[in-house]
Amino acid sequence: MASSTEEQDRLYREILLAPLRMSADCLPEMGGADEVDLAGFTALYGADPLCH
């Protein structure tokens, strides 16, 4: 039988990880309505001289 400490740890871990799992499936919108994939992100920030 699991101790209450282990159950609480599992609960808190799930509270932290559940939103991360959901956001892992989303692409950033970069301030617009269209999603940006890795190539678009690289092109967008690669063209910005402040990011170099």
Secondary structure, 3 states (H helix, E strand, C coil): CCCHHHHHHHHHHHHHHHHHHHHHCCCCCCCCCCCCCHHHHHHHHHCCHHHC
